[in-house]
Amino acid sequence: MRFYKCYECILFFNCFQMINSFLFNQRNLINSRIFFSSNENIDLIQSDSNKLNPSEECKTILHQPQGIGVLSTLGRKKQIDKYPQGSVVGFSMDSNDLPFFVFSDLSTHTRNLLVNNSASLCVMEYGFNDVSDSRVMLTGDIKKIKNEKVIEDYKNLYLRNHPDSLWITLGDFNVYKMDKIKDIYFVGGFGRANRVKMDDYLKSKPDIFIHNMEANIDFIMENYFELIGRILLSKIRNIVSFDVKNVDSWGINFHIKYSNNYDINFHTRITRNNKKFFRIPFSKKVYNLFDIKDELKKIDI
């Protein structure tokens, strides 16, 4: 992911701060959609409004391009019988929003599944950085697909999402599918954990921006960089740089780097690097990249 420095914006803001420093009080940086706690580490306080709901977030996380997750299977060997073993695996979603995999017959997780097909798949959101970010865990039964036509269709679908995975055409690679999901557990950060009902999961749809996330992020930074820079600098006193973590129909999520201190000449002096999460929520749901610009303009006042 690209990382964009905003030095010109910082120079402008430092001059602006010198003239108007008396106007900047962290506790007063509040508006109708973006506001901070009194903690100087700029932790953003937000309600669950202007966000995807948990079932939509689960579906969106699972439909990200080139999906990768941690698959936990139960050990089959005597010394670790029924102990969980984790493997990093690729996966894709089928038309029924169920995850499927292409596994080698030699893999530990494959051999475990053939003895006990109970498993959990944990998947992190696009741009995952730390434990405050979102993830979803599916627990259920994984079965081997035996129908040759279905196997071919699934492998073709897998290659569309994982174009470099040509190894799946080798003879000892077979398709496995979590065809029965028994539990869906979503964690959206600290204090935000939900069990998602299967009915809600099946009714929801992945957010439209997830399918081409990298291209969407590039477009936003190349076309709306100055606009976003003005908004962020008006809300965060000591920003150094920022990058887009991801975007959805209800807002843009950022990683912000900032400094805690300034020297007497008001030049930014980094004494301790920090990286924080920051969200710019939209006032309404957007459906394309051009709608995003309209929403950003509403904030840039």
C-alpha positions in Angstrom: 0.0 0.0 0.0 1.2 3.5 -0.8 2.2 5.8 2.0 1.8 9.5 1.4 3.7 12.3 3.2 2.0 15.6 3.6 4.9 17.9 4.3 3.5 20.9 2.3 0.3 20.6 4.3 2.2 20.4 7.5 4.2 23.6 6.7 1.0 25.5 6.0 -0.6 24.1 9.2 2.3 25.0 11.4 2.1 28.6 10.2 -1.6 28.6 10.7 -1.1 27.2 14.2 1.3 29.9 15.2 -1.3 32.6 14.3 -4.3 30.8 15.7 -2.8 28.6 18.4 -5.2 30.1 21.0 -8.1 28.7 19.0 -6.9 25.1 19.2 -8.1 23.3 22.2 -8.3 19.5 21.8 -11.5 19.3 23.8 -13.3 21.6 21.4 -12.4 19.7 18.2 -15.9 18.4 17.9 -18.5 18.5 15.1 -21.5 16.4 14.2 -19.6 13.5 12.7 -16.0 13.6 13.8 -14.9 14.1 17.4 -12.2 13.2 19.9 -11.9 12.2 23.5 -9.9 14.4 25.9 -7.1 11.8 25.6 -4.2 13.5 23.7 -3.6 10.3 21.8 -6.5 11.3 19.6 -8.5 8.1 20.1 -11.6 8.6 18.0 -15.0 8.2 19.7 -17.7 7.0 17.4 -21.1 5.3 17.7 -22.2 2.4 15.5 -24.0 4.8 13.2 -22.4 5.5 9.8 -20.8 2.1 9.8 -21.4 -1.3 8.2 -23.4 -3.5 10.6 -21.7 -6.6 12.0 -23.1 -9.0 9.4 -22.1 -6.7 6.5 -18.6 -6.3 8.0 -18.3 -10.1 8.2 -19.4 -10.6 4.6 -17.1 -7.8 3.4 -14.0 -9.1 5.3 -14.6 -12.6 3.8 -15.0 -11.3 0.3 -11.8 -9.3 0.1 -9.6 -10.1 -2.9 -7.0 -12.9 -2.5 -8.5 -13.9 0.9 -6.0 -15.3 3.5 -6.9 -16.6 6.9 -5.8 -18.7 9.8 -7.4 -22.2 9.7 -7.5 -24.1 13.0 -7.9 -27.9 12.7 -7.7 -30.5 15.4 -4.5 -32.5 15.7 -4.6 -36.2 14.8 -1.3 -37.4 16.2 -1.2 -39.1 19.6 0.8 -36.3 21.4 -1.5 -33.5 20.2 -4.7 -35.5 19.7 -7.6 -33.0 19.4 -5.3 -30.0 20.2 -5.9 -27.1 17.7 -3.3 -26.5 15.0 -3.2 -23.3 13.1 -2.3 -22.9 9.4 -2.2 -19.8 7.2 -4.3 -20.7 4.1 -5.9 -19.0 1.1 -9.6 -19.2 0.5 -12.4 -17.9 -1.7 -16.1 -17.5 -1.3 -18.7 -19.4 -3.4 -22.0 -18.2 -4.7 -23.7 -19.1 -1.4 -21.1 -17.1 0.6 -19.4 -20.2 2.0 -15.6 -20.4 2.1 -13.8 -23.0 0.1 -10.1 -24.0 -0.1 -7.7 -25.9 -2.4 -5.5 -28.1 -0.2 -2.6 -30.4 -0.9 -3.1 -34.0 0.3 0.2 -33.6 2.1 -0.7 -30.6 4.2 -1.1 -31.1 8.0 -4.5 -29.3 8.0 -5.7 -31.6 5.2 -4.7 -34.7 7.0 -6.3 -33.4 10.2 -9.6 -32.7 8.4 -9.8 -36.2 7.0 -9.8 -37.5 10.6 -12.0 -34.7 12.2 -13.6 -32.1 9.9 -14.4 -29.6 12.7 -12.5 -26.3 12.0 -12.4 -22.6 12.5 -11.4 -19.9 10.0 -10.2 -16.5 11.3 -10.0 -13.7 8.7 -8.7 -10.2 9.3 -10.1 -7.1 7.6 -8.3 -5.5 4.7 -5.4 -3.3 6.0 -5.4 -5.1 9.4 -2.7 -3.5 11.6 -3.3 -4.6 15.2 -5.8 -6.1 17.6 -8.1 -3.0 17.5 -8.9 -3.9 13.9 -11.8 -6.1 12.8 -11.8 -9.8 12.2 -14.3 -12.6 11.8 -14.2 -16.3 12.8 -16.3 -19.0 11.2 -16.6 -22.3 12.9 -18.0 -25.3 11.2 -17.5 -28.5 9.2 -15.2 -28.7 6.2 -15.8 -31.4 3.6 -13.9 -32.6 0.6 -15.7 -31.9 -2.8 -15.8 -35.0 -4.9 -17.9 -34.0 -8.0 -15.4 -33.4 -10.8 -17.5 -30.7 -12.5 -17.9 -28.8 -9.2 -14.1 -29.2 -8.5 -13.3 -27.6 -11.9 -15.7 -24.7 -11.3 -14.3 -24.0 -7.8 -10.7 -24.1 -9.0 -11.5 -21.6 -11.8 -13.2 -19.3 -9.2 -10.2 -19.7 -6.9 -7.8 -18.7 -9.7 -9.9 -15.5 -10.4 -9.3 -14.5 -6.8 -5.8 -15.9 -6.5 -4.4 -15.5 -10.0 -0.8 -16.6 -9.0 -2.0 -19.9 -7.5 -1.4 -22.0 -10.6 -0.2 -24.9 -8.3 -3.8 -25.8 -7.7 -3.8 -27.6 -11.0 -1.4 -30.2 -9.7 -2.8 -33.6 -9.2 -2.6 -33.8 -5.4 -4.6 -30.6 -4.8 -8.3 -31.0 -3.9 -11.2 -28.7 -3.1 -12.6 -28.5 0.4 -15.6 -26.4 1.5 -17.0 -25.2 4.9 -20.4 -26.4 3.9 -21.9 -26.1 7.4 -21.2 -23.0 9.5 -22.1 -23.4 13.1 -21.0 -20.1 14.5 -20.0 -16.7 13.2 -18.1 -14.5 15.7 -17.2 -10.9 14.7 -14.8 -8.6 16.6 -14.7 -5.0 15.5 -12.1 -3.9 18.0 -12.1 -3.3 21.7 -15.6 -3.5 23.2 -17.2 -4.5 19.9 -17.8 -8.2 19.6 -20.9 -9.9 18.3 -22.2 -13.3 17.4 -23.8 -13.0 14.0 -26.9 -15.0 13.2 -26.7 -17.2 10.1 -29.9 -15.6 8.7 -28.5 -12.1 9.1 -25.2 -13.2 7.5 -26.9 -14.8 4.5 -29.2 -11.8 3.9 -26.3 -9.3 4.0 -24.1 -8.3 1.1 -20.4 -7.4 1.0 -19.6 -3.7 0.6 -19.2 -2.7 -3.0 -15.7 -1.2 -2.4 -14.1 -4.4 -1.2 -13.7 -6.0 -4.6 -11.2 -3.5 -5.9 -9.9 -2.1 -2.7 -6.3 -1.4 -3.8 -7.4 0.5 -6.9 -10.0 2.4 -4.9 -7.4 3.5 -2.3 -5.0 4.6 -5.1 -7.8 6.6 -6.7 -8.7 8.3 -3.5 -5.1 9.3 -2.6 -4.3 10.4 -6.1 -7.5 12.5 -6.6 -8.6 13.6 -3.1 -5.2 13.8 -1.3 -5.3 17.6 -0.7 -8.9 17.6 0.3 -8.4 14.8 2.8 -5.2 16.6 4.0 -7.1 19.7 4.9 -9.7 17.8 6.8 -7.2 15.8 8.8 -5.1 18.7 9.6 -8.1 20.6 10.9 -8.9 17.8 13.3 -5.4 16.6 14.4 -3.0 19.2 15.7 0.3 17.3 15.1 -0.2 15.0 12.1 2.9 13.9 10.3 1.6 11.6 7.6 -1.4 9.4 6.8 -2.4 6.6 4.6 -5.8 5.1 3.7 -6.4 1.8 5.5 -9.6 0.9 3.6 -12.9 2.4 2.5 -16.5 1.4 2.6 -19.9 2.8 1.7 -20.1 4.7 5.0 -16.6 6.2 5.4 -12.9 6.1 5.0 -10.5 4.5 7.5 -7.0 5.9 7.9 -3.8 5.2 9.7 -2.4 8.4 11.1 1.2 9.1 12.2 1.6 12.0 14.4 4.1 13.7 16.8 3.3 14.6 20.4 5.6 17.7 20.6 6.6 20.8 18.7 9.7 22.9 19.2 9.7 26.6 20.0 9.8 27.5 16.3 6.7 25.5 15.6 8.5 23.0 13.4 7.3 19.4 13.9 9.8 17.5 16.0 9.1 13.8 16.3 10.1 12.6 19.8 7.9 9.5 19.7 6.3 8.0 16.6 2.7 7.1 16.9 0.2 5.4 14.5 -3.5 5.7 15.3 -6.7 4.7 13.6 -8.9 7.6 12.4 -12.3 7.4 10.5 -14.0 10.0 8.4 -17.6 8.9 8.3 -20.0 10.0 5.6 -23.4 11.6 6.2 -25.0 9.0 3.9 -24.2 5.8 2.0 -22.1 6.3 -1.1 -22.1 4.1 -4.2 -19.0 5.2 -6.1 -15.7 7.0 -5.8 -17.2 10.3 -7.1 -19.9 10.3 -4.3 -17.0 10.2 -1.9 -15.7 13.5 -3.1 -19.1 15.1 -2.5 -19.1 13.8 1.1 -15.6 15.0 1.7 -16.5 18.5 0.5 -19.3 18.6 3.1 -16.7 18.2 5.8 -14.1 20.6 4.3 -15.9 23.8 5.5 
